């Protein structure tokens, strides 16, 4: 879209003063801001990039990330430029910067930028995807009992509007004993001829179970080969608690839609997220919020819809916290600099240390699978005779910040991350031991 046309469309005066070169336009863009130099595997140097207080051992940073220095610096550059001259700065960037963000995200995710839509959170992404699915009365949506509130309600609202039916299944009874074979058997048995959508969560924040998404996708793909095009199953995944941990190209994960916030394990700016969809999935979804991408120019008559990348068309428009969104590439760059394989190995290492320590305690019941094949990031457990809320409170008083799972059945929860070290894990385990 031409800048002048957009300004006129909003009824703004396009005088010479507005179009004249401005010093603010010389401020570096998102893609030009450099990442702090850090060697892969130097976790101490990584920790030093965060202003996170050292008064506590932080075992709940997955909830909402502290901004590392490269991200914070990028936010501040954009914030300063917006405050100095918001109209010029926004109009100088809005035509290209979302595409630049998706390009960097695609490099991290191993997928094409055109298939990525930008959102503000996992919840917004889930609501956007499920609200846009083309469902009919009698269509069935299959989901699991392990999903988060945001998935449950997004699907429930869509079912109310369309007459689709929701079925919910358990993929395991005892999370500590979950197996790929059992998950696949239960999923396949629950799929019916009317199933059009299967919604699942990669890593369950309720138990720490990591589902075998690739194997599940292969099972669904085999079933789809026996179905007509309009009867095939879309596989939608809430991936937020594997995203930023697992060394996985999302386009090779096997799902059709992948939804995640980027302000958790990725260390992205607060209030950012994304949706990746393959071409088949996007073709079966409709926009929920008008985009401010080139789709605006389609509305004005200057372009045709086929000229607009699908991810841009699906990205909700309106004015966002642009200084946060535009700083998102720095989080992906930092992870790429660390090395995705190194990140996965480190988090799994600290998780393994945590699980092995808890498993030795007779007064502790561990719910997260012992192996890393079916677990990631989160370690959930009970302490005999102490409620999860009281475990969290007691540990906080000991200088350790953790969490309890926000579900009907709640557990105490550790989330060892790249910002922790072995000594902190041992100290946390010692305090749990003391609760005996």
N, C-alpha and C positions, 0 to 999 in steps of 0.2 A: 504494500500500500504506500502511495506517495505521502510523504510527511504533510505536505500542504493540504491534501485532500482530507487526511485524518483530522487536522486542526480545524479545517472548515466544517467538517462533519460534527465537531463538538462545539461549533459556534465560537471558536476562539479567534481573536484577531491575529492575523499573520502579517504583522508589520515588519519593517526592516530591522527593528531592534531585536525582535524575537529570532529572526532567521540569521542574524549576524553571528560570526564566529564568537565563541565564548570561551573563556579560560576553563570553564567547567568541563567542556567537551574534551579537554586534553587529559582529564583524569583517566587513569588506566582502566580498561574494561576488565570484566571478570576473567576473561581468558588470558589476560596479560599479567595478572598478579602472580608473583612467584611463591612457590611453596618453600617453607623453611627447610634447609638441607638437613636431612637426617638419614642415617645409615639403616638399611633393613635389619631388623632384629635389635636395634638399640632402643629398648623399651624405656630406659631411664631418660633418654633424650626426648622420647615421645611424651612421657609424663610431664616433662618440663615445659612443654608447649601449652599446657593447660593451667589456667588460674585457679583450678579446683583446690579448695582448702585442704591442707594437710593435717588439720586438727582431728580428722576422722579417717578411718579406713573406709574407702568408698566401695561398697559391694552392691550398689544399686544405680550405677551410672547409666545403665541401659534405658532407664525411664525417660530421661530428658538430658541430652548431652550438654556438657560444658563445651563452650566453643574453643577449640585449639587456636593457637596464634594465627596461622594462615587464614582460617575462616574469620576470626575476629577482625583481623586487619582488613580483609576484603569487605566485611560488613561496614566497617568504619569509613572506608574510602567511598563506598556508595552512599552511606548515610550523609557524609559531609557534602558530597556533590548534590544530593537531593535537597538538602537544607539550603544550600547556596543558590541553586537555580533549578527547582524541581521540574518545571515545564521543559526547558531545554534538555536537561539531562535525560529525562524519560523519553522524549521524542527522538533523541539521538540514538537510543539503544533499543527501543521496543521492537523494531522490525526484525532484529537479528539475534538478540541476546538469548531468548528462550531456545532458539535452535542451537546456539553455541553451548548452552547448558546441557541440552540433550545429547550433543555430540560427546562431551566429556563423560556424561553418565553412560552412554553407550560403550565407550572405551572400557569403562570399569565393568559393565554388565555383560559385555560380549554380545551386543545386539545393535541393530540399526537405530540411529537417532530418530528416524521418522516414526517409529513405532512406540515412542515414549511420550506420555502426557505428563505434565507437571501439575502437582496438587499441593495442598498445604499440610496433609497428614495422611496416615493410613486410613483413618476413619473417613475422610473425604474421598479417598480413592475407592474404598469399598462401597460407599454410598453411590458414587458416580457410576461405577461399573454395574452394580446390581440394579440401580434405578434405570439404567439405559438398556438392559437386556430385553430383547424382543421375545417376551413370554406371552402365552395364550392361556385362557382358562383350561384347566386340566393338565397343563404341563407340570412336571414334577421337578423340584429343586431338592437335591440330596445334599445334606450337610452333616457335620459331626457334632456330637455333644461336647467336643473339646474346644470349640471355637469361642472367640471373644464376643462380648456384648455387641461390639460394633458390627460384626458379621451377622449375628443373630437378628439384630434389629433392622439392618439394611435389607436382609432377605424378607423379614416379616412385613416390612412396609411395602416392598415390591409385590409380595403375594397378595396383600390386601387390595392393591390397585389393579392387579391383573387377573385374579382368580386362580393363579398358580398354587400348587400344593407344596408344602414344605415337609420333608421327611428327615428325621435326625437319627443318626446311628452312632454307636460306640465302636471305635476301631480297636479298642483294647479295654480290658477290665482292670488289670494291674499294670500301671505304667512302667514299673521297674522290670516287668517281664515281657514287654511288648516285643513282637517279632514281625518281620516283614511279611512272612507267609500268612500270619493271622490277619494283619492289616489288609492285605490284598484279598484274602478269602472273604472277610466281612464286607469290604467295599463292593466286591463283585456280586455278592449275594443280595445286596441291598439295591442294586441298580435294576430298574424295571424298563419296559419298553417306552414308558412315558418320561423317563429321566432325560432332562435337557441340560441341566447344570449340575456339576458336582463342585461344591465349595469346601475347601479344606485350609488348614493352617500349617505352614511348614514346621515351625517350632512352637510347641504349645507353652504359652506363658503360665499355664495352670500346673504343668508337671515337668517341663523341660524336655519332653519327648520331641524328637525330630522325625517327622514322617519321611518315608522313602518315596519322595515325590516322583523321581524318575521311574521307578518300578510301577507306581500307581498310574503314571501317565501312559506307560507302555500297555498296561492292562486296558485302560480306557481307549487307547488307540486301536487295539485289537477288536474291541467291541464296536467301535465306530466304523470299522471296515465292513461290518455286516449290516450297516444302517444306511438309509437314504440320507442325502445331504441335509435335509430339513429336520432330521431326527437325531442328528449326532449330538454328542455330549460335549459341552464346554467345561473345561477343567480350570477353575479359578482358585488362586492361592493367595492367602494373606502371608506374605513372606518376611514381615518386618523383623522377626527375631532370628532369622538366618542370614539376613542381608547385612553385610558388614562383618560376618564371621566366616561363612563357608566360601571356599575357593571354588566357585561355581559360575559358569556362564549361564545367565538366566535364559537365554534363547535355547539352551541345550537342556534345561531342566525338564522340559516336556509339557508344562502347563500351557494353557491358552492365554490366561491373564495372570499377571504377577503384580501384586499391590503392596507397597511398602512406604512407610515414613522414612525420612532420611535424617531425622534428628535423634536417632537412638544409637545403634552400634556403628553407624557410618560416621558419626561426629559432625553431621551437617548442621546448618543453621536451624534454630528452632522455628517451627512453622513451615517445614518443607517436606515434600513427599513426591512420589511418582507412581505411575501405572505403566507397565509394559504389556502390550497385547500383540499377538501375531495377527497376520492379515485376516485370517478366518474369524478370529474373535472380534476384531474391530468391525468387521462387516456385519456382525450380528448385534451390534450395540448402537445406540443412538445418543447424541449429546444430551446432557442434562442442563448444563449452564452454557450460554453462548460464549464462544471463544473470542478473544481479542487478537487472534492471529490473522493470517491472510484471509480467513473466512469472513472477516469484516469487509474486505474488498470484494468478495463474492457478493455480499449483500448490497454493496454499492454498485455492482454491475461491471467492475473492472477485471474480474477474473472468473474462472469456472472452478467448481468445487474439486475437480480432479487434480487441480494444480496445487492444492493445499495438503501437506503431509498430514496423515491421519492423526498422529499424536498431537500436533498443534491444534487441529480442529477439535479434538476432544479435551484439550486443556481448558479448565474453567477460566473465563475471562474476568473482567473487573480489575480493580486496583488492589494489589496485594502489598505485603511488606517486601517491596522489591529489593531493598538492600540485603535482606536475608536470602531471598530466592537467588539473586544474582551472585551471591557468594558461595552457592552450593558446589560449583566445580572444585573449589579448593579442598573440600572434604574428600571427594573422589580422588583427586591428585595425591593427597596425603596417603590414602590407602594404597594406591598404586605404587607410590614411592616405598612404602613399607613392604609391599609384596603380598598379594592375596594369600599365597600358600603360607607365608610366614605368619600372617595374622591368624589364619585358621589353626596352625600348629600351636601357636602361643595360647590362644584362648582355650583350645582343647586340653592343653597341658595343665593349665591352672584349674580347669573344670575337673580334670581327672584327679588332681591332687586333693581338691575339695571333696569329691565323692568318696575317694578311698579313705580319707580321714573320717568322714561322717559314718561310713559303713563299719568302722571299727568300734563305734560307740553303742553299747547295748541299749542306752536310753533314747536312741535316735532311730527313726524309721525313714529310710531314704526312698523317695518315689521316682527319682530320675534314673533312667537306665544307666548301668555302670559303664557301658561302652560308648565310644564317640560316634559309632555308626548310626545310632538312633537317639542321640541327644546332642544338644548344642547350647552353650551360653548360660543356661539357667539350671540351677540345682535346687530342687524342692524337697523338703523334709519336715518331719514332725519331731518335737522333743516331748518325751513322755511327761505328762502331768503339767505341761506349760502350753497355753494357747499360742497360736502363731503371732497374734497381736502382742502378747506379752514377751515372746521371744524377741520380736523387733524392738520393743521398748527397752528391754533389759540390755540388748546389745548396743542400742543407741547410747545408753548411759555408760557403757564401757568404751565408747568412742568408735563404734562400728555401725555404719549405716547400711541396712539391708531392707528387705521388704517382705510383705506377705502377699499371697496371690489373691487378686480381687475376684474370686469366684464363690459360688454357694458353699463349696467345700474348699476351705482355705488351708494353705501350707505356708510354712516359713520358706524364704527363698533367698539364696545367694546368687549373684551374677558376676562371677570373676571375669574381668575384662582386661584389655591391653593396658589399662591404667593401674593395674595391681601387680604385685610381685609375690614371690613364694613366701617371704617372711610375713606379709600381711595375711596370707591365707592361713598360715600356721597360727598366727595370733587369733584370728577369728575362730578357728577350730578349737583352740584352747578355751576360749570363752564358752563355746557350746558344750565342751566337755565339762566345764565347771558347773553347768546347769544340772548335772546329774545329782 
